[in-house]
């Protein structure tokens, strides 16, 4: 199954790639990542494509710390709703626990384990599917981002006790010591950040308990990410349709697979791409058509029709009435069945 991540993970890719002499758009095309996702941070993209992009970028530029450079520029805002709920927790410990719990909403294949003893807390990163090749740059970006988030809860003067990385040391170890501000152990058993247990009790002055409670309820409502091929295709179709550019080829790009793979998995699930696309198109059509100020020609383009007349025929077949009648309040029985 393809793991997905919000394209906000690419927020600073253009800037970092150019800073090391790369053509970022060329690199993205190389791994078949859609350029449009750079402007839409909530668009899901395949984790495997992002990992290939980071590794190829580091290799092509010679920048061993490419993943760290991305983490260095990021922060809580990169994590969307997850970042908001982390920021509003009462203590650093509660913030780290919330981040650990909700991170799968941002990144399907990322897990954080938080373990404590009397003196030390370990925040251990797990990236699903990292074997047999360790995605070094992905680890640097992910663990570096975790470090930046924890640091933002304290202020820039905070330092962890120690950082562990499972891969061999880079040529420039100093860069890693400067980034984390502590001893960095390479060839370790895991990828983790160690901090003082006392740090977990630190209160966050800017926290708002009422906002935190509200955000938790909202985020719990969307906590379950799509797990099956049908659900993931449905999610990508919904987002791409809203942007006015949804084809099976575009969906395949986001899921890092071929159109044939999508068709095969959906057939095994007893459905099809056209069925999912049509259902999402119908939902969006109703939302757009219910806005009387929106021109039908614009709606036809957004929904992917070649002409307004084609949309009119489809709408009548789908809902059992004309668009004009629908806007006047007509709701045939066929529409409820749809």
ZIPE-V772752 format. One record per helix or strand of 2 or more residues. SS is the DSSP state (~ for helix, > for strand). FROM is the first residue (numbers start at 1). TO is the last residue. If there is no record, write none. Layout:
[[SS,FROM,TO] [SS,FROM,TO]]
This chain:
[[>,4,6] [~,7,10] [~,13,19] [~,24,30] [~,35,39] [>,44,46] [~,47,61] [~,66,73] [~,76,87] [~,92,106] [>,110,116] [>,120,127] [~,136,154] [>,162,164] [~,173,180] [>,183,185] [>,191,196] [~,197,201] [~,209,221] [~,229,242] [~,248,255] [~,259,268] [~,273,289] [~,296,302] [~,308,319] [~,323,327] [~,333,337]]
